[in-house]
Amino acid sequence: MTRLVWFRNDLRLADNPALHAAAASGEPLLLLYILDEQAGAASRWWLHHSLTALAGGIAARGGALTLRRGDAVEIITGLARAHGLGAVHCARAYEPHWRETDRALDAALRPLGCGLHRHHSTALFPPERILSKAGRPFSVFTPFAKACREAGVPAPALPAPARLDGARAESEALAEWRLLPSAPDWAGGLRAAWTPGEAGAWARLRAFLAGPVDDYAAARDAPGRPGTSRLSPHAHFGEISPWALWHRARTAGDGQGVRVFLKELLWREFSLNLLWHHPDLRTRPIRAEFAAFPWVEAPAALAAWRRGRTGIPIVDAGMRELWQTGWMHNRARMICASYLVQHLLIPWQAGEAWFWDTLCDADWAANGASWQWVAGCGADAAPYFRVFNPVLQGRKFDPDGAYVRRFVPELARLPDAYLHAPWEAPEAALEAAGLRLGRDYPPPLVTPEAGRRAALAAYAGLGRGAGADTLASRAGPAHL
């Protein structure tokens, strides 16, 4: 009997438990991908190229990738009837819409004599495995990370099947899905920055472990330096397995950079666990009291934030990097998110939605968990809230202004002393830089001091105390 392999966020041939189990049966394989209609624009660009790479790898092994668009239950049950499927293999999914689909698909396949086999594939551990000693989900990262380390990360090394020839089914053309932008073509910066696909993921990992990992602990906080792994889009699409990331990093030694990188992998794991136990993570605060938070509706300010025109250079640099490359440095993500929700008091869900549409690594778990962390309404060990001061953040983590000057070139001639707060520059400095505030660059939507006062008042209204960490250099959810 034919076995169907349904690819989701596991777009790889090596270390793929679903594919390995199906191929090991010795039965003919039917290989399928169904379009996830909920993907954002930047993710759709990445998906097009990742599927192209996956299809090429399958074709080199004698097989073909079937592409379909529509209701997954209808598509797969139709294939089960047409091809006499004996089993369907897929990776376990944590997104709520796929979990609902899996339940419906399992029920629909049973009368057809076809089993649904979901394989652990996209996380280090099954989410129900890592629980407190009381048998409850963790809501604090540090004990969660300790429990993961004590459990021991498994080290499967499943080779890519040598042959993938088998059953064929009618397939839609990838070009018909129109995942790539047409006019205007905004993806030039993405093409220059990324190589989607399994080979690209491994090349990125090898390059990272060959050098940058040694300085990762410090360099990952400096947006003007190439100090991060930039593996998060590859990890999201499953072009490389989480176990490969973990164990290959460990072979690079036991330096501080490796230890911090492993910690970031556990933050990713923590986010997946939060999503498993809070399926509405992207829309509803984990902390119930935040349902009453006094958010404001400010369409003009939200539009300025999206365009990188807030008047706060480090924020604008981050937002422009996002638009140009489909990615944003982790430190900049926290600063930009904090400015939106704490200085402008715009709902975090609005920021999450923009990141969802513009990030190549947009992920249900990481996106929702990280925005809730910044807003103070999610899982967090700290009993206080924090208000990032974007000027202090810029001066600390971009001291020479390399990041701001790259993405906000109209400020390039300002001296370092005024680069992160141009409204503080004397007229002579502005004139020497050829800069007129309000014409060449906007004044701040709200200054750090005014934003902090507004945030303190809003949080005090929830009875959360008066303390604040204005530098906020303490670690939190991060991206690789």
NORGI-V141994 format. One record per pair of residues at least 12 apart in sequence whose ideal C-beta (glycine too) atoms are under 10 Angstrom apart, sorted by the first residue. I is the first residue (numbers start at 1). GAP is how many residues later the second one is. If there is no record, write none. Layout:
BEGIN
I_GAP, I_GAP
END
This chain:
BEGIN
1_24, 1_26, 1_27, 1_82, 1_83, 1_84, 1_85, 1_86, 1_112, 1_113, 2_20, 2_25, 2_26, 2_27, 2_28, 2_77, 2_78, 2_80, 2_81, 2_82, 2_83, 2_84, 2_85, 2_112, 2_164, 2_165, 2_167, 3_15, 3_18, 3_19, 3_20, 3_21, 3_22, 3_23, 3_24, 3_25, 3_26, 3_27, 3_28, 3_80, 3_82, 3_83, 3_84, 3_85, 3_86, 3_111, 3_112, 3_114, 3_163, 3_164, 4_14, 4_18, 4_25, 4_26, 4_27, 4_28, 4_62, 4_72, 4_75, 4_76, 4_79, 4_81, 4_82, 4_83, 4_84, 4_85, 4_86, 4_105, 4_110, 4_112, 4_162, 4_163, 4_165, 5_13, 5_14, 5_15, 5_16, 5_17, 5_18, 5_24, 5_25, 5_26, 5_27, 5_28, 5_53, 5_58, 5_60, 5_61, 5_82, 5_83, 5_84, 5_85, 5_86, 5_112, 5_114, 5_159, 5_161, 6_12, 6_16, 6_24, 6_25, 6_26, 6_27, 6_28, 6_60, 6_66, 6_69, 6_70, 6_73, 6_82, 6_83, 6_84, 6_85, 6_99, 6_110, 6_112, 7_12, 7_24, 7_25, 7_26, 7_27, 7_43, 7_44, 7_47, 7_51, 7_58, 7_59, 7_82, 7_83, 7_84, 7_231, 8_24, 8_25, 8_26, 8_28, 8_64, 8_82, 8_83, 8_84, 8_85, 8_87, 8_90, 8_93, 8_113, 8_114, 8_229, 8_230, 9_27, 9_82, 9_83, 9_84, 9_85, 9_86, 9_89, 9_112, 9_113, 9_226, 9_227, 9_228, 9_229, 9_230, 9_354, 9_355, 10_44, 10_80, 10_81, 10_82, 10_83, 10_109, 10_111, 10_112, 10_227, 10_228, 10_229, 10_231, 11_22, 11_35, 11_36, 11_39, 11_40, 11_42, 11_43, 11_44, 11_46, 11_54, 11_80, 11_185, 11_186, 11_187, 11_190, 11_223, 11_225, 11_226, 11_227, 11_228, 11_229, 12_38, 12_41, 12_42, 12_45, 12_109, 12_148, 12_185, 12_186, 12_187, 12_189, 12_190, 12_222, 12_225, 12_226, 12_227, 12_228, 12_229, 12_232, 13_40, 13_41, 13_44, 13_45, 13_47, 13_48, 13_145, 13_146, 13_147, 13_148, 13_151, 13_185, 13_226, 14_43, 14_143, 14_144, 14_145, 14_146, 14_147, 14_184, 14_188, 14_225, 14_226, 14_227, 14_230, 15_106, 15_141, 15_142, 15_143, 15_144, 15_145, 15_183, 15_223, 15_225, 15_226, 15_227, 15_228, 15_229, 16_73, 16_75, 16_103, 16_105, 16_140, 16_142, 16_143, 16_144, 16_145, 16_182, 16_222, 16_225, 17_72, 17_73, 17_74, 17_75, 17_100, 17_101, 17_102, 17_103, 17_104, 17_105, 17_139, 17_141, 17_224, 18_70, 18_71, 18_72, 18_73, 18_74, 18_99, 18_100, 18_101, 18_102, 18_103, 19_12, 19_39, 19_70, 19_71, 19_72, 19_100, 19_102, 19_139, 19_141, 19_142, 19_145, 20_69, 20_99, 20_101, 20_136, 20_138, 20_139, 20_140, 20_141, 21_66, 21_68, 21_96, 21_98, 21_137, 22_65, 22_66, 22_67, 22_68, 22_95, 22_97, 22_139, 22_142, 22_144, 23_38, 23_66, 23_135, 23_136, 23_137, 23_138, 23_139, 23_140, 23_141, 23_143, 24_134, 24_137, 25_61, 25_62, 25_64, 27_58, 27_59, 27_60, 27_139, 27_140, 28_35, 28_55, 28_58, 28_137, 28_138, 28_139, 28_140, 29_29, 29_34, 29_60, 29_132, 29_134, 29_135, 29_136, 29_137, 29_138, 30_33, 30_34, 30_36, 30_46, 30_49, 30_50, 30_52, 30_53, 30_55, 30_58, 30_136, 30_137, 30_138, 30_139, 31_23, 31_24, 31_27, 31_32, 31_33, 31_34, 31_35, 31_133, 31_135, 31_136, 31_137, 31_138, 31_140, 32_33, 32_34, 32_35, 32_36, 32_40, 32_43, 32_44, 32_47, 32_56, 32_58, 32_137, 32_139, 33_14, 33_17, 33_18, 33_21, 33_22, 33_32, 33_33, 33_34, 33_35, 33_36, 33_138, 33_139, 33_141, 34_32, 34_33, 34_34, 34_35, 34_36, 34_37, 34_38, 34_41, 34_42, 34_67, 35_12, 35_16, 35_32, 35_33, 35_34, 35_35, 35_37, 35_137, 35_139, 35_142, 35_144, 36_33, 36_36, 36_57, 36_59, 36_61, 36_62, 37_32, 37_33, 37_60, 37_140, 38_57, 38_59, 38_60, 38_318, 38_324, 38_326, 39_140, 39_317, 39_318, 39_323, 40_286, 40_313, 40_314, 40_315, 40_316, 40_317, 40_318, 40_319, 40_320, 40_322, 40_327, 41_138, 41_139, 41_140, 41_145, 41_146, 41_285, 41_315, 41_316, 41_317, 41_318, 41_319, 41_321, 42_139, 42_144, 42_145, 42_148, 42_191, 42_280, 42_281, 42_283, 42_284, 42_285, 42_313, 42_314, 42_315, 42_316, 42_317, 42_318, 42_319, 42_320, 43_136, 43_190, 43_193, 43_194, 43_283, 43_313, 43_314, 43_315, 43_316, 43_317, 43_318, 43_319, 43_320, 44_133, 44_134, 44_135, 44_136, 44_137, 44_313, 44_316, 45_134, 45_135, 45_136, 45_141, 45_142, 45_145, 45_146, 45_149, 45_151, 45_281, 45_315, 46_133, 46_141, 46_144, 46_148, 46_150, 46_151, 46_187, 46_188, 46_190, 46_191, 46_193, 46_280, 46_313, 46_314, 46_315, 46_316, 47_127, 47_130, 47_132, 47_133, 47_149, 47_190, 47_313, 48_126, 48_127, 48_129, 48_130, 48_131, 48_132, 48_139, 48_148, 49_125, 49_130, 49_131, 49_138, 49_141, 49_142, 49_145, 49_146, 49_147, 49_148, 49_151, 49_188, 50_146, 50_147, 50_148, 50_150, 50_151, 50_183, 50_184, 50_186, 50_187, 50_188, 50_189, 51_14, 51_16, 51_123, 51_126, 51_128, 51_145, 51_146, 51_186, 52_13, 52_122, 52_144, 52_145, 53_142, 53_143, 53_144, 53_145, 53_146, 53_147, 53_148, 53_186, 54_142, 54_143, 54_144, 54_183, 54_185, 55_12, 55_116, 55_119, 56_141, 56_142, 56_143, 57_103, 57_107, 57_140, 57_141, 57_142, 58_102, 58_103, 58_106, 58_107, 59_105, 60_100, 60_104, 61_99, 61_100, 61_101, 61_102, 61_103, 61_104, 62_99, 62_100, 62_101, 62_102, 62_103, 62_104, 63_98, 63_100, 63_101, 63_102, 63_103, 63_104, 63_105, 64_100, 64_101, 64_102, 64_103, 64_104, 64_105, 64_107, 65_99, 65_106, 65_109, 66_13, 66_101, 66_102, 66_103, 66_104, 66_105, 66_106, 67_102, 67_103, 67_104, 67_105, 67_106, 67_107, 67_109, 67_110, 68_101, 68_102, 68_103, 68_104, 69_103, 69_107, 69_108, 70_102, 71_30, 71_33, 72_18, 72_25, 72_26, 72_29, 72_30, 72_32, 72_33, 73_27, 73_28, 73_29, 73_30, 73_31, 73_32, 73_33, 73_34, 73_35, 73_36, 74_31, 74_34, 75_30, 75_94, 76_12, 76_14, 76_25, 76_29, 76_32, 76_33, 76_36, 76_38, 76_40, 77_27, 77_28, 77_31, 77_32, 77_34, 77_35, 77_37, 78_91, 79_35, 79_88, 79_90, 79_91, 80_25, 80_28, 80_29, 80_32, 80_33, 80_34, 81_31, 81_33, 82_85, 82_87, 82_88, 83_31, 83_83, 83_84, 83_85, 83_86, 84_28, 84_29, 84_30, 84_83, 85_24, 85_27, 85_28, 85_29, 85_30, 85_82, 86_26, 86_27, 86_28, 86_29, 87_22, 87_26, 87_27, 87_28, 87_29, 87_30, 88_17, 88_18, 88_21, 88_26, 88_27, 88_28, 88_29, 88_30, 89_26, 89_27, 89_28, 89_29, 89_30, 90_12, 90_15, 90_26, 90_27, 90_28, 90_29, 90_31, 91_27, 91_28, 91_29, 91_30, 91_31, 91_32, 91_147, 92_26, 92_27, 92_28, 92_29, 92_30, 92_31, 92_34, 92_35, 92_184, 93_25, 93_28, 93_29, 93_271, 94_28, 94_29, 94_33, 94_177, 94_178, 94_179, 94_180, 94_181, 94_182, 94_185, 94_187, 94_269, 94_270, 94_271, 95_180, 95_184, 95_187, 95_268, 95_269, 95_270, 96_179, 96_180, 96_182, 96_183, 96_184, 96_185, 96_186, 96_268, 97_182, 97_267, 98_266, 99_176, 99_177, 99_180, 100_179, 102_14, 102_16, 103_13, 105_13, 106_12, 120_34, 120_36, 121_35, 121_37, 121_117, 121_120, 121_121, 121_122, 122_113, 122_114, 122_115, 122_116, 122_119, 122_120, 122_150, 122_243, 123_118, 123_119, 123_120, 123_145, 123_146, 123_148, 123_149, 123_150, 123_153, 123_242, 124_24, 124_27, 124_28, 124_29, 124_30, 124_117, 124_118, 124_119, 124_121, 124_122, 124_141, 124_142, 124_144, 124_145, 124_148, 125_22, 125_23, 125_26, 125_27, 125_28, 125_29, 125_117, 125_144, 125_147, 125_148, 126_147, 126_150, 127_142, 127_145, 127_146, 127_147, 127_148, 127_149, 127_150, 127_238, 128_145, 128_148, 128_149, 129_18, 129_19, 129_22, 129_144, 130_14, 130_15, 130_17, 130_18, 130_20, 130_21, 130_136, 130_139, 130_140, 130_142, 130_143, 130_146, 131_13, 131_16, 131_142, 131_146, 132_12, 132_15, 133_14, 136_141, 137_136, 137_137, 137_139, 137_140, 137_141, 137_242, 138_132, 138_135, 138_136, 138_139, 138_241, 139_131, 139_134, 139_135, 139_138, 139_139, 139_147, 139_148, 139_239, 139_240, 139_241, 139_242, 140_130, 140_239, 140_240, 140_241, 140_242, 141_122, 141_125, 141_126, 141_128, 141_129, 141_130, 141_133, 141_228, 141_232, 141_238, 141_239, 141_240, 141_334, 141_335, 141_336, 142_124, 142_128, 142_239, 143_238, 144_122, 144_123, 144_125, 144_126, 144_129, 144_130, 144_235, 144_237, 145_117, 145_118, 145_120, 145_121, 145_122, 145_124, 145_125, 146_120, 147_119, 148_114, 148_117, 148_118, 148_121, 148_122, 148_125, 149_113, 149_114, 149_117, 153_89, 153_90, 153_92, 153_93, 153_94, 153_97, 153_109, 153_112, 153_113, 153_116, 154_88, 154_89, 154_92, 154_93, 155_88, 155_89, 155_91, 155_92, 155_95, 156_85, 156_87, 156_88, 156_91, 157_84, 157_86, 157_87, 157_90, 158_83, 158_85, 160_38, 186_137, 186_138, 186_140, 186_172, 187_138, 187_139, 188_136, 188_137, 189_131, 189_132, 189_134, 189_135, 189_136, 189_137, 189_138, 190_43, 190_134, 190_135, 190_136, 190_137, 190_170, 191_134, 191_135, 192_132, 192_133, 193_37, 193_40, 193_128, 193_131, 193_132, 193_133, 193_134, 193_167, 194_36, 194_39, 194_40, 194_131, 194_132, 194_133, 194_166, 195_39, 196_37, 196_38, 196_41, 196_43, 196_164, 197_37, 197_40, 197_42, 198_36, 198_39, 198_40, 198_41, 198_42, 199_40, 199_41, 200_33, 200_34, 200_39, 200_40, 201_30, 201_32, 201_33, 201_34, 201_36, 201_37, 201_38, 201_39, 201_40, 201_43, 201_44, 202_32, 202_37, 202_38, 202_42, 202_46, 203_31, 204_25, 204_26, 204_27, 204_29, 204_30, 204_35, 204_36, 204_276, 205_24, 205_25, 205_26, 205_29, 205_30, 205_35, 205_39, 205_40, 205_43, 205_44, 205_47, 205_275, 206_42, 207_19, 207_22, 207_23, 208_18, 208_19, 208_20, 208_21, 208_22, 208_23, 208_37, 208_40, 208_41, 208_44, 208_49, 208_53, 208_272, 209_20, 209_36, 209_39, 209_40, 209_42, 209_43, 209_44, 209_48, 209_49, 209_52, 210_42, 211_15, 211_41, 211_46, 212_13, 212_14, 212_15, 212_16, 212_17, 212_18, 212_45, 212_49, 213_14, 213_16, 213_36, 213_39, 213_40, 213_42, 213_43, 213_44, 213_45, 213_47, 213_48, 214_38, 214_39, 214_41, 214_42, 214_43, 214_44, 215_12, 215_40, 215_41, 215_42, 216_12, 216_13, 216_33, 216_36, 216_39, 216_40, 216_41, 216_42, 216_43, 216_44, 216_45, 216_48, 216_264, 217_38, 217_39, 217_40, 217_41, 217_42, 217_43, 217_44, 217_46, 218_38, 218_39, 218_42, 219_38, 220_37, 220_40, 220_41, 220_44, 220_109, 220_110, 220_111, 220_258, 220_259, 220_260, 221_108, 221_109, 221_110, 221_113, 221_172, 221_175, 221_176, 221_177, 221_252, 221_254, 221_257, 222_107, 222_109, 222_174, 222_175, 222_176, 222_177, 222_178, 222_180, 222_181, 223_91, 223_94, 223_95, 223_98, 223_105, 223_106, 223_107, 223_108, 223_109, 223_110, 223_112, 223_170, 223_171, 223_174, 223_175, 223_179, 223_180, 223_181, 223_183, 223_184, 224_93, 224_105, 224_173, 224_174, 224_175, 224_176, 224_177, 224_178, 224_179, 224_180, 224_181, 224_182, 224_183, 225_104, 225_172, 225_173, 225_175, 225_177, 225_178, 226_103, 227_30, 227_102, 227_103, 227_104, 228_33, 228_36, 228_99, 228_101, 228_102, 228_103, 228_250, 228_251, 228_252, 229_16, 229_20, 229_32, 229_35, 229_36, 229_250, 229_251, 230_95, 230_97, 230_99, 230_130, 230_131, 230_249, 230_250, 231_14, 231_18, 231_30, 231_33, 231_34, 231_130, 231_248, 231_249, 232_32, 232_36, 232_95, 232_98, 232_127, 232_128, 232_129, 232_130, 232_131, 232_134, 232_246, 232_247, 232_248, 233_93, 233_94, 233_126, 233_127, 233_128, 233_129, 233_130, 233_246, 233_247, 234_126, 234_127, 234_246, 235_30, 235_33, 235_126, 235_128, 235_131, 235_244, 235_245, 236_32, 236_123, 236_124, 236_125, 236_126, 236_127, 236_128, 236_129, 236_130, 236_131, 236_243, 236_244, 237_123, 237_124, 237_126, 242_23, 242_26, 242_27, 242_30, 245_16, 245_17, 245_19, 245_20, 245_23, 245_235, 246_15, 246_16, 246_19, 246_20, 246_23, 249_12, 249_13, 249_15, 249_16, 250_12, 260_215, 260_218, 261_219, 263_212, 263_215, 264_66, 264_211, 264_213, 264_214, 264_215, 264_216, 265_215, 267_99, 267_102, 267_103, 267_106, 267_208, 267_209, 267_210, 267_211, 267_212, 267_213, 268_95, 268_97, 268_98, 268_101, 268_209, 268_210, 268_211, 268_212, 269_96, 270_95, 270_96, 270_99, 270_109, 270_207, 271_92, 271_93, 271_94, 271_95, 271_96, 271_97, 271_98, 271_99, 271_101, 271_102, 271_107, 271_108, 271_206, 272_91, 272_92, 272_93, 272_94, 272_97, 273_92, 273_96, 273_106, 274_12, 274_91, 274_92, 274_94, 274_95, 274_98, 274_99, 274_104, 274_105, 274_203, 275_88, 275_89, 275_90, 275_91, 275_92, 275_93, 275_94, 276_89, 277_102, 278_87, 278_90, 278_91, 278_94, 278_100, 278_101, 279_85, 279_89, 280_88, 281_71, 281_83, 281_84, 281_85, 281_86, 281_87, 281_88, 281_90, 281_91, 281_97, 281_98, 282_66, 282_67, 282_70, 282_71, 282_74, 282_81, 282_82, 282_83, 282_85, 282_86, 282_87, 282_89, 282_90, 283_65, 283_66, 283_69, 283_70, 283_85, 284_65, 284_84, 284_88, 284_93, 285_63, 285_64, 285_86, 285_87, 285_90, 285_91, 285_92, 285_93, 286_82, 286_83, 286_86, 286_87, 286_91, 286_92, 286_93, 286_94, 287_85, 287_88, 287_89, 287_90, 287_91, 287_92, 287_93, 287_175, 287_177, 288_89, 289_88, 289_173, 289_174, 289_175, 290_58, 290_82, 290_85, 290_86, 290_87, 290_88, 290_169, 290_172, 290_174, 291_86, 292_169, 292_170, 293_48, 293_52, 293_54, 293_55, 293_82, 293_83, 293_84, 293_165, 293_166, 293_168, 293_169, 293_171, 294_51, 294_160, 294_163, 294_164, 294_165, 294_167, 294_168, 295_46, 295_49, 295_50, 295_51, 295_52, 295_53, 295_54, 295_55, 295_80, 295_163, 296_48, 296_49, 296_50, 296_51, 296_158, 296_162, 297_48, 297_49, 297_50, 297_53, 298_42, 298_46, 298_47, 298_48, 298_49, 298_52, 298_147, 299_47, 299_51, 300_145, 301_39, 301_42, 301_43, 301_44, 301_45, 301_144, 301_145, 302_38, 302_42, 302_44, 302_45, 302_48, 302_49, 302_52, 304_12, 304_15, 304_40, 304_138, 304_141, 305_14, 305_31, 305_32, 305_34, 305_35, 305_38, 305_39, 305_41, 305_45, 305_46, 305_49, 305_140, 306_13, 306_16, 306_17, 306_34, 306_44, 306_45, 306_48, 306_51, 306_52, 307_12, 307_13, 307_16, 307_135, 308_12, 308_13, 308_14, 308_15, 308_16, 308_28, 308_99, 308_100, 309_99, 309_132, 309_133, 309_136, 310_26, 310_29, 310_30, 310_33, 310_34, 310_80, 310_132, 310_133, 310_134, 310_135, 310_136, 311_110, 311_111, 311_112, 311_126, 311_127, 311_130, 311_131, 311_132, 311_133, 311_134, 311_135, 311_136, 312_23, 312_24, 312_27, 312_31, 312_78, 312_79, 312_81, 312_82, 312_108, 312_109, 312_110, 312_111, 312_130, 312_131, 312_132, 312_133, 312_134, 312_135, 312_136, 312_139, 313_77, 313_78, 313_81, 313_85, 313_88, 313_90, 313_91, 313_92, 313_94, 313_95, 313_97, 313_98, 313_101, 313_105, 313_106, 313_107, 313_108, 313_109, 313_128, 313_131, 314_17, 314_18, 314_21, 314_22, 314_25, 314_74, 314_76, 314_77, 314_78, 314_79, 314_80, 314_81, 314_83, 314_84, 314_87, 314_89, 314_90, 314_93, 314_94, 314_105, 314_106, 314_107, 315_17, 315_20, 315_21, 315_22, 315_23, 315_24, 315_25, 315_28, 315_73, 315_75, 315_76, 315_78, 315_79, 315_89, 315_93, 315_129, 315_130, 316_20, 316_23, 316_74, 316_88, 316_91, 316_92, 316_94, 316_95, 316_125, 316_126, 317_12, 317_15, 317_18, 317_19, 317_77, 317_81, 317_84, 317_85, 317_86, 317_87, 317_88, 317_89, 317_90, 317_91, 317_94, 317_103, 318_13, 318_14, 318_15, 318_16, 318_17, 318_18, 318_19, 318_21, 318_72, 318_85, 318_86, 318_89, 318_90, 319_13, 319_17, 319_20, 319_21, 319_35, 319_39, 319_88, 319_89, 320_12, 320_84, 320_86, 320_87, 320_88, 320_89, 321_12, 321_15, 321_82, 321_85, 321_86, 321_87, 322_14, 322_32, 322_33, 322_36, 322_37, 322_38, 322_85, 323_31, 323_35, 323_84, 324_82, 324_83, 325_33, 325_34, 325_35, 325_82, 326_32, 326_33, 326_34, 326_35, 326_36, 327_31, 327_32, 327_33, 327_34, 327_152, 328_27, 328_30, 328_31, 328_33, 328_151, 329_68, 329_69, 329_74, 329_150, 330_40, 330_146, 330_147, 330_148, 330_149, 330_150, 331_57, 331_62, 331_63, 331_65, 331_66, 331_67, 331_72, 331_142, 331_147, 331_148, 332_58, 332_61, 332_62, 332_65, 332_66, 332_71, 332_75, 333_18, 333_22, 333_26, 333_34, 333_37, 333_38, 333_41, 333_144, 333_145, 333_146, 334_36, 334_39, 334_40, 334_52, 334_54, 334_59, 334_138, 334_139, 334_142, 334_143, 334_144, 334_145, 335_39, 335_53, 335_54, 335_55, 335_58, 335_59, 335_62, 335_63, 335_137, 336_15, 336_18, 336_19, 336_38, 336_52, 336_54, 337_14, 337_15, 337_18, 337_33, 337_34, 337_36, 337_37, 337_38, 337_51, 338_13, 338_36, 338_37, 338_38, 338_48, 338_49, 338_50, 338_51, 338_52, 338_55, 338_113, 338_117, 338_134, 339_12, 339_35, 339_48, 339_49, 339_50, 339_51, 339_54, 339_105, 339_106, 339_107, 339_109, 339_112, 340_12, 340_14, 340_31, 340_34, 340_35, 341_30, 341_31, 341_33, 341_34, 341_35, 341_36, 341_114, 341_117, 342_32, 342_33, 342_34, 342_43, 342_44, 342_45, 342_46, 342_48, 342_109, 342_110, 342_112, 342_113, 342_114, 342_116, 342_117, 342_126, 342_130, 343_44, 343_45, 343_46, 343_47, 343_101, 343_102, 343_103, 343_104, 343_105, 343_106, 343_107, 343_108, 343_109, 343_110, 343_111, 343_112, 344_101, 344_102, 344_107, 344_110, 344_111, 345_101, 345_106, 345_109, 345_110, 345_112, 345_113, 347_24, 347_28, 348_20, 348_22, 348_23, 348_24, 348_25, 348_26, 348_27, 348_28, 348_29, 348_30, 349_19, 349_22, 349_23, 349_26, 350_21, 351_16, 351_20, 351_23, 351_24, 352_15, 352_16, 352_18, 352_19, 352_20, 352_22, 352_23, 353_14, 353_18, 355_12, 355_13, 355_15, 355_16, 356_12, 356_15, 359_120, 361_118, 361_119, 363_116, 365_112, 366_111, 366_112, 366_113, 366_114, 367_110, 367_112, 369_107, 369_108, 370_106, 370_107, 370_108, 370_109, 371_106, 372_105, 373_13, 373_103, 373_104, 373_105, 374_12, 374_14, 374_98, 374_102, 374_103, 376_79, 376_83, 376_86, 376_88, 377_85, 378_99, 379_98, 380_96, 380_97, 381_93, 381_95, 382_85, 382_87, 382_92, 382_94, 383_81, 383_82, 383_84, 384_75, 384_80, 384_81, 384_82, 384_83, 384_84, 384_85, 385_70, 385_71, 385_73, 385_74, 385_75, 385_77, 385_79, 385_80, 385_81, 385_82, 385_83, 385_84, 385_87, 386_69, 386_81, 386_82, 386_83, 386_84, 386_85, 386_86, 386_87, 386_88, 386_90, 387_61, 387_64, 387_65, 387_66, 387_67, 387_68, 387_69, 387_72, 387_81, 387_82, 387_83, 387_84, 387_85, 388_60, 388_63, 388_64, 388_67, 388_80, 388_81, 388_82, 388_83, 388_84, 388_85, 389_59, 389_60, 389_62, 389_63, 389_79, 389_80, 389_81, 389_82, 389_83, 390_30, 390_31, 390_54, 390_57, 390_58, 390_61, 391_28, 391_29, 391_30, 391_32, 391_33, 391_53, 391_56, 391_57, 391_58, 392_28, 392_29, 392_56, 392_78, 392_79, 392_80, 392_81, 393_27, 393_55, 393_77, 393_78, 393_79, 393_80, 394_25, 394_26, 394_27, 395_21, 395_22, 395_24, 395_25, 395_26, 396_24, 396_75, 396_77, 397_76, 398_18, 398_21, 398_22, 399_17, 399_20, 399_21, 400_16, 400_19, 401_13, 401_14, 401_15, 401_16, 401_17, 401_18, 401_19, 404_12, 404_15, 404_16, 404_18, 405_14, 408_14, 408_33, 410_12, 410_23, 410_24, 410_25, 410_29, 410_30, 410_31, 411_14, 411_22, 411_24, 411_29, 411_30, 412_21, 412_22, 412_23, 413_16, 413_17, 413_19, 413_20, 413_21, 413_22, 414_15, 414_16, 414_18, 414_19, 414_20, 414_21, 414_27, 415_14, 415_17, 415_18, 417_12, 418_12, 418_15, 418_17, 419_14, 421_23, 421_26, 421_27, 422_13, 422_15, 422_18, 422_19, 422_20, 422_21, 422_22, 423_14, 423_15, 423_18, 423_19, 423_20, 423_21, 423_24, 424_23, 425_12, 448_22, 452_16, 452_18, 455_13, 456_12
END
